[in-house]
């Protein structure tokens, strides 16, 4: 049992890498999985992308309330299209 738990722990980073969040299509609940993104910020992201689809992950910093800290913490978790 301990060996299985240990091996699952080793595989977790590989699994997490495949679960990126597309900031152009993610639901509010999915966006809230990002660190420092709560209900208000997730709603701002959704409102912003209606008129300004994200072209690159860095565009997320154009959303009011999202600065370098929030972006830097989440940059490895987000994509702007499903082919990334």
C-alpha positions in Angstrom: 0.0 0.0 0.0 2.8 2.4 0.9 4.5 1.7 -2.4 1.3 2.5 -4.3 0.8 5.7 -2.5 4.4 6.7 -3.1 4.1 5.9 -6.8 0.9 7.9 -7.1 2.6 10.9 -5.5 5.3 10.7 -8.2 2.8 10.6 -11.0 0.8 13.6 -9.7 3.0 16.3 -11.3 2.6 14.6 -14.7 -1.1 14.4 -14.3 -1.4 18.1 -13.2 0.5 19.2 -16.3 -2.2 17.8 -18.6 -4.9 19.7 -16.7 -4.3 23.2 -17.9 -7.1 25.8 -17.8 -8.1 27.5 -21.1 -8.8 31.0 -20.0 -10.9 31.6 -23.1 -13.3 28.8 -22.5 -13.1 27.9 -18.8 -16.2 28.1 -16.6 -16.2 30.3 -13.5 -15.7 27.2 -11.3 -12.6 26.2 -13.4 -11.1 29.6 -13.3 -11.5 29.6 -9.5 -9.1 26.7 -9.3 -6.3 29.2 -10.1 -4.5 30.5 -7.1 -5.7 33.9 -5.9 -8.7 33.8 -8.3 -12.0 33.9 -6.5 -15.5 34.7 -7.5 -14.9 38.3 -8.5 -11.8 37.8 -10.5 -13.2 34.8 -12.3 -16.2 36.9 -13.3 -13.9 39.7 -14.5 -12.0 37.2 -16.7 -15.3 36.0 -18.2 -16.5 39.6 -18.9 -13.2 40.6 -20.3 -12.9 37.7 -22.8 -16.3 38.4 -24.3 -14.9 41.4 -26.1 -11.2 40.6 -25.9 -10.4 36.9 -26.4 -7.0 36.1 -24.9 -4.3 35.8 -27.6 -1.5 34.8 -25.2 -1.5 33.9 -21.5 0.1 37.2 -20.6 -3.0 39.0 -21.7 -4.6 37.8 -18.5 -2.9 40.7 -16.8 -5.2 43.1 -18.8 -8.0 42.1 -16.5 -8.4 44.5 -13.6 -7.1 42.9 -10.4 -4.7 40.5 -12.1 -1.1 41.6 -11.9 2.3 40.0 -12.1 1.9 38.0 -8.8 -1.4 36.3 -9.8 -0.2 35.7 -13.4 3.2 34.5 -12.3 1.7 32.0 -9.8 -0.6 30.6 -12.5 1.3 31.0 -15.8 2.2 27.3 -16.0 -1.5 26.3 -15.5 -3.1 28.4 -18.2 -3.5 28.2 -21.9 -5.4 30.3 -24.5 -6.3 27.4 -26.8 -6.7 23.7 -26.5 -3.7 22.9 -28.7 -1.1 24.2 -26.2 
